[in-house]
Amino acid sequence: MIRKYLLPLLAVIGVIFSIYSVIVSNKPAPVAAPVVQPSKAPFGSYIAGAGIIEASTENIAIGTPLSGIVTDVPVKVGSKVNIGDPLFSLDERDLRAELTVKRAALQTAKEKLTRLESLPRQEDIPPAEARVKAAEATLADLKHQLDLSESITDKRAISIDELNRRRYAVQAAEARLNEMKAQLMLLRAGAWKSDIEVAKAEVFSAEAQVKAAETNIERLTVRAPVDGEILQLNVRLGEFAQAGSLQKPLVILGNLDRLHVRVDIDENDAWRFKRDARAIAFVRGNREMKAQLRYERTEPYVIPKRSLTGDSIERVDTRVMQAVYSFDRGELPVYVGQQMDVFIEAPPVSDVSAAKINEQGKTERGKP
């Protein structure tokens, strides 16, 4: 009974299920509706590119010229600053101590220079003159004794050694007198000019060292280079701020009075780009929000593509030309770093090719 009726029935059911599975699997899969409707090009012929919003001054990555512990951060994200406003400060105690030492050295050098320039002191001259007079009196006394000794007619009254000793005493007194007179002349002449120049050089060197220390202290307070707004703040009290180029900047600053859009134009479309062509940018996620763009400049250097949109057919092994446009900040509720879909009006490829062919034909006909 089972072999006669049940097994054939199961076989028929299996065949029917297989046929149904094949038919269902061959049906085309329904296309999933996009989460957000993509932007629609407003021009018949155009160049499309992804745009990145940036500040009109570009996004300035602020660092520090010296490393140190952060002691003050007077700004926060979104704060508006003017040129020269402090952004953050580093610990300056060691440089303050060094500055004190250098200022003391400067004061010492100045006092030395003042002392040399004030020479001779009037109170130093009378003692020097008195020493000259004392030396003259001593010399006169010794000469008188020598004359008395030489006037003795009896040579037995004084020995030759005693006579020579008095002659040498007179010569020594004359030498001391000359030395005292030279010292007096040197004292009256004041400081040597070369000594004054050396002292001035020492003062100049000490002043330069003080200014260098003051400059280093001033560099510990990082200030805003332009008027703008704090876009990102990656420095906090007590943290160690590293000098040099960092992968994550300490502060990102930019002027947002007018926003710029940096558009990547594929190198294959670069020859179609016209500076005076109309351009419109659409906000990602809402194609109804758009803004007319004003041309600012074109970067003359073509670079490898870095800004990726995530499209499955997007080429990443290409180079792009960057064109910069701008629009008023109040036109759209967008933020720096946000991507936009940008369409730039451009002539069709066929029209451009035909125009070039006609131009070449006219050139050839004009040749003799």
C-alpha positions, 0 to 999 in steps of 0.5 A: 500500500505504501509503495503503491500510493505514498511513494509516487505521491511524495515523488510528485510533490518533490517535483512540483516543489523543485519546479516552484523553487526554480521559477521563484529563484529566476524572478528578478530581485526587486530594486531596493528603494534608496534610503535618501533620494540622490541629487538630480543634476540641474544641467543637461550637460555637466561635470559632477564632483564631490565637494568638502566644506571648509573654512574660507581661510582653509582649516588651519591646524594649530600646533605649538613650537615648544612642548610642555604641560598645558596650563590654560585653555581660555577658548572652547569649541565654537568660540570666536577669536580675533588675531592675537587672541590666546588659544592655550598656554604651556607651563613657563616656570623653568623659562621664567627662572632662566629669564631671572638669571639672564636679567641679573647677568644683564644688570652686571654687564651694565654696571661694569660698563657704567663703571668703565665709562665713569672713570676716572673718579675724582676721589682716586686722583688725590691719593695717586698725586700724594704717592707721586709726591712721596716718591719724589721726596724719597728720591730727593732724600736718597740723592742728597745722601748719595751726594754727601757720600760722593763728596767725602774726600777720604775714601776710607770714611765710606766703603765702596759697597755702601757707596754703590748701595746708595747709588742703586737706591737712587735708581730704584727710587727713580723707577718707583717715581716713574711708576707712580707718575705712569699710574697717575697718568693712566688714572687721569686718562680713564678707561681704555677704549677697547675695554669699553667696547668689550663691555658694550658687547657684553651688555649687547649679548646679555640683552639678546639673551634676555630677549631670547628668553622673553621670546620663548616665554611668549611662544608658550602662549599659542595665539590665533593667526586669523580671525575665525572660529574654533572648529576642533579643540584637542588640548586640555588642562594638564595634558602634555602638548607635543611640538611639531606636526601631529596627526591630530592637531591640537586646535583647528581654526577657520573663518566661517563668515563665508564657507568654501567648497573644495570640489574634486574634478576627475582628471578625465573631465578637467579639460571640460571645466570652465571657470565662468560656468555655473555651479550648484551644490546639493546637501547630502541627504536632502536634495531640496537644499541647494546653493548657488556657488561662486567660483574662487580659484582652481588649485593648479596641482592635480593630486591623487583622489583622497575624498571617497564617496563610497559609491560602488563604481567609484574609481580610487586609482585616479587623480583629481583637479580641485576647484574651490567655490564659496557660498554664504554660510546662512544659505544652508545648515551645513558644517565644516567637513561635510560632503556635498554633491556639486554639479558644474555646467559643461558643454557636451563632449560631442559639441566640444569635439565637433568645435575642435574639428571645425577649428582645425579644419579652418586652420588647415584651409587657411594654410597656403 
